[in-house]
Structures are given as structure tokens and as C-alpha cells.
Amino acid sequence: MRILMVSPECAPFAETGGLGHMVSGLTKALANRHHDVRLFLPLYGFIHPQNDWFCHRDIPVYMGQKVETCQVYEASQNGITFYFIDAPNYFKDNAIYVDGPYNGERFAFFCRAVLDSCRALQWTPEVIHCHDWATGLIPVYCNTLRSCHPISSAATVFTIHNLQYQGIFAPSILSFAGIPFSEFHSTSLEALGQVNLLKGALYHATKITTVSPRYAQEIQTTEFGCGLDHVLRFKAGDLIGILNGIDTDVWNPETDPLIPSHFTSNNLIPKEECKKSIRNQFHLPHTPAPLLGVVSRICWQKGLDVFANVLPYLLNNTQLQVVILGTGDRNLENQFRSLEQPFPNQVRMISQYDSELAHRLQAGCDLFILPSRYEPCGLAQLYAMRYGTLPIVRATGGLADTVQSLNESDETGYGFVFSDLHNDAIYNTVHWAYRIYNEKHNLFQKMQKTAMEADFSWERSSAQYESVYQWAFNQRG
């Protein structure tokens, strides 16, 4: 099948988090399944064309008020053709997203440039897979241009990665983009007097996916629907949740070049060397206590404010050591950092994003916590389990779909799950994990082995996406 991926992010070229990793992993898996997969991405200011990239010059882009041009750089990697839209007026910034209405114009241009570039390159996909609000105009274009643009016959699949981010702009963006003003109504792009790009995509896409089955159900409720739950209930027949996978070549404790010692589910002894390395780097004493890690954006969504409130009590009552890696809410970062002085042998806060250190923490920790208020899928808990680091999570979204909580009576499960986000729930669940590590270490190691052997590769998920593509193609045709 001819599949076109369109995304504002794709690792390793441009990424801010899970979206870029998901797009990269799924695209690679589909190429391995012998599809003709091509991917469009903006050429941001921080992406530098390589000498072997071919440049398609002066491609016309038919915006609403004028015809503009762009260049398209073409590169091949792992059986995938990558196209980078080079338009310095829109993407010279060294940032994927910027503030203000200009951000809407950037991605409106990107969406139209993708369609017009396919026409210029004389390649027509059967399915266009669009990711998040930044690509939301593509399904709209495909419906409104259907009689006059060859690519508009393609089926569109739109994936919601995080419903909170919707792409809301003034109505003037419609004339800029060349979208008929007749689409400015409540069952298309209009929302509270503004243009909502994600809402338009939901109404116009052939099929809709989210990144976990649980999240697909949650976003149809008032609590998690971010004002669009009525749209998602209306479109429920075209909505499906598919779990993200992880790239098991990149995240592999047997071969990972970023960790100091390699290990397997059958031989966890070298994992201790990874823990020693973390303790040495951050001057933590070597004790029998478990090491708990956080690798996350430091923000309200992740529930880390509640964890920060509970952490002093855990540190007072246990010998637990905690290393937190991430950036975000400065006040919350400082709250964690303030614990370093009263608990110098137990806490470290590292305010940065460091891919190598993320790998080393996933490999070197015994436990990992992600107490999210909501979590569309989450990849960090999957990485942790791949490295035998047992997750402590709240039962929401993809966390509920991927982490099976320990049942002590029959010794099944490979994580520690709680339901309500409050102080007592986090305290008790972390203390439970601490007790199992200290008092039932054989059970703890059995859980590690089970977690490492769970299949969260892209193989199963990519097969599900194949089915969705065929479903969409058959309906569009």
C-alpha cells in the first residue's frame, strides 16, 4: 500500500517527546512490512540537509491569497523516503512550535505544501496518515478540494496524540489557507468563534485513531474530552485506539551502546552495574535500598506535583533513593531540588533533557514512577519495562493498558498500579513496591523478567494500523 505519513515531528530529525518516537517507530515498522511509506516533515532551522539529499526546487504551493513556492529535500533511510518542506519564511525557527497566530500559518502552509508537493512529484498515496493538530487541515483539504486535486482521493487517518493540544486560531486563517469559509461551522472547523484545526480533522478524516484503547474511551467523556467529547462520541464508529510500540532495536538492554553494562531477562546481574554507574555519577551512596527514577516532562499532567508533596514522607520513612530527569514547570523542579539538602543521600533533580541519561536511568533504576492525571499512551513505562525497571503508575489511558499490577497471591503482574491521584495512594503504592523489593526480592526479580519479556514492539501495532488503513481505503473508495 502507498502510505503517506505527515507529522510535525519524527525522531531523530525533530522531536519533543512521544509523538516523534511514535511516528518514527510506526513508519519503520510499516516499511519492514513492505509498504511504500513516505514521510513529510518541515525543514526546521535546526535540520541541515545532507550532501546526498536531493532537492526538488520551486514547487508551487497554492495558498488562499497567492501562489508561494517551496523546495523539497528528499532523503532515504531504512527503506523510507523522507521529504522535508523547505520554506524559510515559515520554518527558519530553531523550534518546532512557536507562539501566536504565526504558528497556525506555518502549519497551514505545511499541510498545503505536502499536497502540492505530492502532485509535483507525481506520487499519489492511497492513505494519508496525519498526526496531531499541526496536520489537521489535510483531511479538510482532501474533502474540500476533492474534485480538483489528485491527492484528495486518498483516505485520511488522523491520530490524536494528546487531545489537550488542538491548534486554535482566528478565523482569518481560513482565507490564508484557501479553505472555503463555508467550513466555518460547528460540524467542521468552528469552535467558540475560533478555528479549531483538530476539530476540523475529526469531522473530515476518514478514520480516527488514538494511541491506546483506554484513551479512545476516555476522550469520549466530559472529564477527558477537552471540550470535544461530543464530537468524538459522534465519530465513535470511526474511532479506534491502538497502543504505541517501542523501537526494540533502539531500546534493547542486550545491545544498547548508551548503557555501561548489558543484560537480559535471564541474567539481571549486570543491571546492578548500571545502578552503580548512576549512583557514582550523582554521588549517591551504595545502599541495599532500591533506586527509583523519573524520566518525564515536569508538569501538572504527569501528576508529579502530588508525588512531590508525598516524597518527603517517603524519604523520611524509607531509605529509597530517587533521581528525577526532566524539564518543565520551574516551580515544581525547584520543589524537587529543595529536597536535595535535607536528603543529600537520597534525592537528585536533573533539570535537562538528556537522551543518553534517559537510557542509563531506565537501565539503572529498580523502579520508575509515572502518576499521570491522564496519559494518552506513555512510552517511558514501556522503556522502563524493557529494561526490567518496574513501573509505578496510575490507572489511566495507556498506563492502564500496558501495566499489569502485581497480584501477590498468585505472583502475576509486573508493575504497581493505583487508581486515585492523591497523597495516600502514591505513598502506599510506592511503599508497597519498596516492601516487595526488600522483603520478596525473588518475586521482584520474577516481575522484572516478566516485564522484560512482554511484547511492546511495533510488530503487533503496525498490523493493526494496516487494518485501519484498509478500512479507511475501502470506505473512501
C-alpha positions as CSV (number, residue, x, y, z in Angstrom):
1,M,0.0,0.0,0.0
2,R,1.2,3.6,-0.7
3,I,1.2,5.3,2.7
4,L,2.0,8.9,3.3
5,M,2.9,10.0,6.9
6,V,2.6,13.6,7.7
7,S,3.8,14.9,11.1
8,P,5.4,17.9,12.7
9,E,7.8,15.6,14.5
10,C,9.8,12.4,13.7
11,A,12.8,11.1,15.5
12,P,15.7,11.6,15.1
13,F,15.2,14.7,13.0
14,A,12.7,16.7,15.1
15,E,11.1,15.6,18.4
16,T,9.8,17.0,21.7
17,G,8.5,13.7,23.1
18,G,6.4,10.7,22.3
19,L,4.9,11.9,19.1
20,G,8.3,11.9,17.3
21,H,9.2,8.5,18.6
22,M,5.8,7.0,17.6
23,V,5.9,8.3,14.1
24,S,9.5,7.1,13.6
25,G,8.7,3.6,15.0
26,L,5.5,3.1,13.1
27,T,7.0,4.3,9.8
28,K,9.9,1.9,10.2
29,A,7.6,-1.0,11.1
30,L,5.4,-0.4,8.1
31,A,8.4,-0.2,5.7
32,N,9.6,-3.5,7.2
33,R,6.1,-4.9,6.2
34,H,6.9,-4.0,2.6
35,H,4.7,-0.9,2.2
36,D,5.7,2.1,0.1
37,V,5.9,4.5,3.1
38,R,6.9,8.2,2.6
39,L,7.0,10.9,5.3
40,F,6.8,14.7,5.1
41,L,8.3,16.9,7.8
42,P,9.1,20.6,7.9
43,L,12.7,21.5,7.4
44,Y,13.1,23.4,10.7
45,G,16.1,25.7,11.2
46,F,17.9,23.0,13.2
47,I,17.7,20.4,10.4
48,H,20.6,20.6,8.0
49,P,20.3,18.9,4.6
50,Q,23.0,16.3,3.9
51,N,25.1,16.2,0.8
52,D,23.2,13.1,-0.5
53,W,19.8,14.6,-0.1
54,F,18.2,15.5,-3.5
55,C,16.5,18.9,-3.8
56,H,13.3,19.4,-5.8
57,R,13.1,23.1,-6.5
58,D,10.4,25.7,-7.0
59,I,7.4,23.6,-6.2
60,P,4.2,25.8,-6.3
61,V,2.1,25.9,-3.2
62,Y,-1.4,27.3,-3.8
63,M,-2.4,29.2,-0.7
64,G,-5.6,31.2,-0.5
65,Q,-4.3,34.6,-1.4
66,K,-1.3,33.8,-3.5
67,V,0.9,31.1,-5.0
68,E,4.0,30.6,-3.0
69,T,6.9,28.2,-3.6
70,C,9.0,25.8,-1.6
71,Q,11.8,23.4,-2.0
72,V,11.5,19.7,-1.0
73,Y,14.6,17.8,0.1
74,E,14.4,14.0,-0.4
75,A,16.3,11.5,1.6
76,S,16.1,7.7,2.0
77,Q,16.8,5.8,5.2
78,N,15.8,2.2,6.1
79,G,13.5,1.8,3.2
80,I,11.6,5.0,3.9
81,T,11.6,8.1,1.7
82,F,11.7,11.3,3.7
83,Y,10.6,14.7,2.3
84,F,11.5,17.9,4.1
85,I,9.5,21.0,3.2
86,D,12.0,23.9,2.9
87,A,10.2,27.2,3.4
88,P,12.4,29.6,5.3
89,N,9.5,32.2,5.7
90,Y,7.7,29.6,7.8
91,F,10.3,27.2,9.3
92,K,13.6,29.1,9.8
93,D,13.0,28.9,13.5
94,N,15.1,26.6,15.7
95,A,11.8,25.4,17.2
96,I,9.1,23.0,16.2
97,Y,6.3,25.1,17.6
98,V,6.2,28.9,18.2
99,D,3.7,31.1,19.9
100,G,1.0,33.2,18.3
101,P,-1.0,33.1,15.1
102,Y,2.2,32.7,13.0
103,N,2.2,29.1,14.3
104,G,-1.1,28.5,12.6
105,E,0.1,29.9,9.3
106,R,3.3,27.8,9.4
107,F,1.4,24.5,9.6
108,A,-1.4,25.6,7.3
109,F,1.4,26.2,4.7
110,F,2.9,22.9,5.6
111,C,-0.4,21.0,5.0
112,R,-1.0,22.6,1.6
113,A,2.7,22.2,0.6
114,V,2.5,18.4,1.3
115,L,-0.4,18.0,-1.0
116,D,1.0,20.2,-3.8
117,S,4.4,18.5,-3.4
118,C,2.9,15.1,-4.0
119,R,1.3,16.4,-7.1
120,A,4.6,17.9,-8.4
121,L,6.4,14.6,-7.5
122,Q,3.7,12.6,-9.3
123,W,3.2,10.3,-6.4
124,T,-0.3,9.7,-5.1
125,P,-0.8,7.9,-1.8
126,E,-3.7,5.6,-1.1
127,V,-3.8,6.6,2.6
128,I,-2.5,9.8,4.3
129,H,-1.8,9.3,8.0
130,C,-1.9,12.7,9.8
131,H,-0.5,13.2,13.3
132,D,-2.0,15.8,15.7
133,W,-3.4,19.3,15.2
134,A,-0.5,20.6,13.1
135,T,-1.7,18.3,10.2
136,G,-5.3,18.9,10.9
137,L,-6.0,20.8,7.6
138,I,-5.0,17.9,5.4
139,P,-8.3,15.9,5.9
140,V,-10.2,19.2,5.4
141,Y,-8.3,19.9,2.2
142,C,-8.9,16.4,0.9
143,N,-12.6,16.9,1.3
144,T,-12.9,20.5,0.0
145,L,-10.5,20.0,-3.0
146,R,-11.8,16.6,-3.9
147,S,-12.8,17.5,-7.5
148,C,-9.7,19.4,-8.4
149,H,-6.7,17.8,-6.7
150,P,-5.5,14.2,-7.5
151,I,-4.3,13.5,-4.0
152,S,-7.6,14.3,-2.5
153,S,-8.9,10.9,-3.4
154,A,-6.7,9.4,-0.7
155,A,-8.3,8.1,2.5
156,T,-7.2,10.0,5.6
157,V,-6.4,8.6,9.0
158,F,-5.9,11.1,11.8
159,T,-4.2,10.2,15.1
160,I,-4.8,12.1,18.3
161,H,-1.6,12.0,20.4
162,N,-2.8,14.5,23.0
163,L,-6.3,16.0,22.8
164,Q,-5.3,18.9,25.0
165,Y,-3.4,20.5,22.1
166,Q,-5.9,21.5,19.4
167,G,-4.5,24.3,17.3
168,I,-6.9,27.1,17.9
169,F,-6.6,30.3,15.7
170,A,-8.6,33.3,14.4
171,P,-11.0,32.7,11.5
172,S,-8.7,34.7,9.2
173,I,-6.5,31.5,8.9
174,L,-9.2,30.1,6.5
175,S,-8.6,32.8,3.9
176,F,-4.8,32.4,4.3
177,A,-5.1,28.6,3.8
178,G,-7.6,28.8,1.0
179,I,-10.2,26.8,2.9
180,P,-13.8,27.8,1.9
181,F,-15.5,30.0,4.6
182,S,-18.4,27.6,4.4
183,E,-16.4,25.2,6.5
184,F,-16.6,27.7,9.4
185,H,-19.4,26.0,11.2
186,S,-19.9,23.8,14.3
187,T,-19.6,20.5,12.5
188,S,-16.4,21.4,10.8
189,L,-13.7,23.9,11.9
190,E,-15.6,26.3,14.1
191,A,-15.4,26.2,17.9
192,L,-16.4,29.1,20.1
193,G,-15.9,31.6,17.3
194,Q,-12.4,30.4,16.5
195,V,-10.9,27.9,14.1
196,N,-10.0,24.6,15.8
197,L,-7.8,22.6,13.4
198,L,-8.0,19.4,15.4
199,K,-11.8,19.6,15.5
200,G,-11.9,20.0,11.7
201,A,-9.7,17.0,11.3
202,L,-12.0,14.9,13.5
203,Y,-15.0,15.7,11.3
204,H,-13.2,15.3,8.0
205,A,-10.9,12.3,8.5
206,T,-12.0,9.0,7.1
207,K,-10.9,7.2,10.3
208,I,-9.5,8.4,13.7
209,T,-7.1,6.7,15.9
210,T,-5.7,7.4,19.4
211,V,-2.6,5.9,20.9
212,S,-4.3,3.5,23.4
213,P,-7.7,1.7,23.6
214,R,-8.3,3.2,27.1
215,Y,-7.6,6.7,25.9
216,A,-10.0,6.2,23.0
217,Q,-12.8,5.6,25.6
218,E,-11.7,8.3,28.0
219,I,-11.8,11.2,25.4
220,Q,-15.4,10.5,24.8
221,T,-16.2,11.7,28.3
222,T,-16.6,15.2,29.7
223,E,-13.7,14.7,32.1
224,F,-11.1,13.9,29.4
225,G,-12.7,15.2,26.2
226,C,-11.2,18.7,26.4
227,G,-14.4,20.2,25.0
228,L,-14.6,17.8,22.0
229,D,-16.1,14.8,23.7
230,H,-19.4,15.3,21.8
231,V,-17.5,15.2,18.5
232,L,-15.7,12.0,19.5
233,R,-19.0,10.4,20.6
234,F,-20.5,11.4,17.2
235,K,-17.5,9.9,15.4
236,A,-17.2,6.8,17.7
237,G,-17.9,4.4,14.9
238,D,-14.7,5.7,13.1
239,L,-12.6,5.8,16.2
240,I,-10.1,3.1,17.4
241,G,-7.4,3.0,20.0
242,I,-4.1,1.3,19.1
243,L,-1.2,1.1,21.6
244,N,2.0,2.7,20.6
245,G,5.0,0.3,20.4
246,I,8.7,1.0,21.0
247,D,11.7,0.6,18.7
248,T,13.2,-2.5,20.2
249,D,16.4,-2.0,18.3
250,V,17.0,1.4,20.0
251,W,15.7,0.3,23.4
252,N,17.5,-3.0,23.9
253,P,19.3,-3.8,27.1
254,E,21.3,-6.5,25.3
255,T,22.9,-4.1,22.8
256,D,22.2,-0.5,23.9
257,P,25.5,1.4,23.4
258,L,24.4,4.1,25.9
259,I,24.4,1.9,29.0
260,P,27.5,0.7,30.8
261,S,26.6,-2.9,31.0
262,H,24.3,-5.2,29.0
263,F,21.9,-7.7,30.5
264,T,19.0,-10.0,29.6
265,S,15.8,-11.2,31.3
266,N,17.7,-14.4,32.1
267,N,20.7,-12.6,33.6
268,L,20.0,-9.5,35.5
269,I,23.3,-9.3,37.4
270,P,24.8,-6.8,35.0
271,K,21.9,-4.4,35.7
272,E,23.5,-3.8,39.0
273,E,26.4,-2.2,37.3
274,C,24.1,0.2,35.6
275,K,22.7,1.2,39.0
276,K,26.2,1.6,40.4
277,S,27.0,3.9,37.5
278,I,24.0,6.2,38.2
279,R,24.9,6.3,41.9
280,N,28.5,7.1,41.1
281,Q,27.6,9.9,38.7
282,F,25.3,11.6,41.2
283,H,27.3,10.9,44.3
284,L,24.6,8.7,46.0
285,P,25.8,6.1,48.5
286,H,25.7,2.4,47.6
287,T,23.0,1.0,49.8
288,P,20.7,-2.0,49.7
289,A,17.7,0.3,49.0
290,P,16.0,0.5,45.6
291,L,16.6,3.3,43.2
292,L,13.5,5.0,41.8
293,G,13.6,7.0,38.6
294,V,11.5,9.7,36.9
295,V,12.1,10.5,33.2
296,S,9.4,12.9,32.2
297,R,8.2,16.4,31.4
298,I,7.9,18.0,34.9
299,C,4.3,19.2,34.7
300,W,0.8,19.0,36.1
301,Q,-0.4,16.4,33.5
302,K,2.1,13.9,34.8
303,G,0.8,14.1,38.4
304,L,4.3,14.9,39.6
305,D,3.0,17.8,41.8
306,V,1.3,15.2,44.0
307,F,4.4,13.0,44.0
308,A,6.5,16.0,45.1
309,N,4.2,16.5,48.0
310,V,4.4,12.9,49.1
311,L,8.2,12.4,48.5
312,P,9.4,14.0,51.8
313,Y,7.3,11.5,53.8
314,L,8.6,8.6,51.7
315,L,12.2,9.7,52.2
316,N,11.7,10.1,56.0
317,N,10.3,6.6,56.3
318,T,12.4,4.6,53.9
319,Q,15.9,4.5,52.5
320,L,14.6,5.0,48.9
321,Q,16.8,6.9,46.5
322,V,15.2,9.0,43.8
323,V,16.7,10.5,40.6
324,I,14.4,12.9,38.6
325,L,15.3,13.8,35.0
326,G,13.3,16.3,33.0
327,T,12.3,19.9,32.5
328,G,9.0,21.9,32.5
329,D,7.4,23.6,35.5
330,R,10.2,25.6,37.2
331,N,8.4,25.8,40.5
332,L,8.0,22.0,40.5
333,E,11.6,21.4,39.5
334,N,12.6,23.6,42.4
335,Q,10.3,21.8,44.8
336,F,12.1,18.5,43.9
337,R,15.5,20.2,44.1
338,S,14.8,21.6,47.5
339,L,14.8,18.1,48.9
340,E,18.4,17.5,48.0
341,Q,19.7,19.5,51.0
342,P,17.6,17.7,53.7
343,F,18.0,14.3,52.0
344,P,21.5,14.5,50.4
345,N,21.9,10.7,50.2
346,Q,18.5,10.1,48.6
347,V,17.4,12.7,46.0
348,R,18.8,14.3,42.8
349,M,16.9,16.6,40.4
350,I,18.5,17.0,36.9
351,S,16.7,19.8,35.0
352,Q,17.5,18.9,31.5
353,Y,16.6,16.5,28.7
354,D,19.4,14.1,28.0
355,S,18.7,11.1,25.8
356,E,21.8,9.2,26.9
357,L,21.0,9.7,30.6
358,A,17.4,8.7,30.0
359,H,18.7,5.3,28.7
360,R,21.0,4.9,31.6
361,L,18.3,5.7,34.2
362,Q,15.9,3.3,32.6
363,A,18.6,0.6,32.8
364,G,20.0,1.5,36.2
365,C,16.8,2.1,38.3
366,D,14.8,-0.6,40.0
367,L,11.6,1.3,39.9
368,F,10.0,4.0,37.7
369,I,7.0,6.3,38.6
370,L,4.5,8.0,36.3
371,P,1.4,9.1,38.3
372,S,-0.3,10.9,35.4
373,R,-3.6,12.6,35.6
374,Y,-4.1,11.5,32.1
375,E,-1.8,9.7,29.7
376,P,-2.8,9.0,26.1
377,C,-0.3,6.2,25.9
378,G,3.1,6.8,27.5
379,L,6.3,5.4,26.3
380,A,8.5,5.9,29.3
381,Q,6.8,3.0,31.2
382,L,7.4,0.8,28.1
383,Y,11.1,1.7,28.0
384,A,11.3,1.0,31.8
385,M,9.8,-2.5,31.5
386,R,12.1,-3.3,28.6
387,Y,15.0,-2.7,31.0
388,G,13.5,-4.6,33.9
389,T,12.6,-1.4,35.8
390,L,9.2,-1.9,37.3
391,P,6.7,0.8,36.8
392,I,4.5,2.5,39.5
393,V,1.6,4.1,37.6
394,R,-1.9,5.5,37.9
395,A,-4.6,3.5,36.0
396,T,-5.3,5.9,33.2
397,G,-5.1,5.8,29.4
398,G,-2.2,3.8,28.1
399,L,-0.7,3.3,31.5
400,A,-3.8,1.1,32.4
401,D,-3.5,-0.7,29.0
402,T,0.2,-1.6,29.4
403,V,1.0,-2.2,33.1
404,Q,-0.4,-5.3,34.8
405,S,-0.4,-4.7,38.5
406,L,1.1,-7.2,40.9
407,N,-1.2,-9.8,42.4
408,E,0.8,-11.1,45.3
409,S,-1.5,-14.2,45.9
410,D,-0.6,-15.8,42.5
411,E,2.6,-13.7,41.8
412,T,1.3,-12.4,38.5
413,G,1.9,-8.9,37.1
414,Y,4.9,-6.7,36.5
415,G,4.1,-3.3,38.0
416,F,2.3,-1.4,40.8
417,V,-0.9,0.3,39.9
418,F,-3.2,2.7,41.8
419,S,-6.4,4.4,40.8
420,D,-6.9,7.7,42.6
421,L,-4.4,10.5,42.4
422,H,-4.0,11.6,46.0
423,N,-1.2,11.6,48.5
424,D,-2.1,8.4,50.3
425,A,-2.5,6.4,47.1
426,I,1.0,7.4,45.9
427,Y,2.6,6.9,49.3
428,N,1.0,3.4,49.8
429,T,1.9,2.2,46.3
430,V,5.5,3.3,46.4
431,H,5.8,1.8,49.9
432,W,4.3,-1.4,48.5
433,A,6.9,-1.6,45.7
434,Y,9.6,-0.8,48.3
435,R,8.4,-3.6,50.5
436,I,8.4,-6.2,47.7
437,Y,11.9,-5.2,46.7
438,N,13.2,-5.5,50.2
439,E,11.2,-8.5,51.6
440,K,10.3,-10.5,48.5
441,H,13.2,-10.0,46.2
442,N,12.7,-13.3,44.3
443,L,9.2,-12.1,43.4
444,F,10.6,-8.7,42.4
445,Q,13.1,-10.4,40.1
446,K,10.3,-12.6,38.6
447,M,8.3,-9.4,37.9
448,Q,11.4,-7.9,36.2
449,K,11.8,-11.0,34.0
450,T,8.1,-10.9,33.0
451,A,8.2,-7.2,32.2
452,M,11.3,-7.6,30.0
453,E,9.7,-10.4,28.1
454,A,6.4,-8.5,27.4
455,D,5.9,-7.7,23.8
456,F,5.6,-3.9,23.2
457,S,7.3,-3.9,19.8
458,W,5.7,-2.2,16.8
459,E,5.0,-5.6,15.1
460,R,1.5,-6.1,16.6
461,S,0.6,-2.4,16.5
462,S,1.7,-1.9,12.9
463,A,-0.5,-4.8,11.8
464,Q,-3.5,-3.1,13.5
465,Y,-2.7,0.1,11.6
466,E,-2.6,-1.9,8.4
467,S,-6.2,-2.9,9.1
468,V,-7.2,0.7,9.8
469,Y,-5.7,1.8,6.5
470,Q,-7.5,-0.8,4.6
471,W,-10.7,0.0,6.4
472,A,-10.3,3.7,5.5
473,F,-9.3,3.0,1.9
474,N,-12.3,0.8,1.3
475,Q,-14.6,3.4,2.7
476,R,-13.1,6.3,0.8
477,G,-13.0,4.4,-2.5
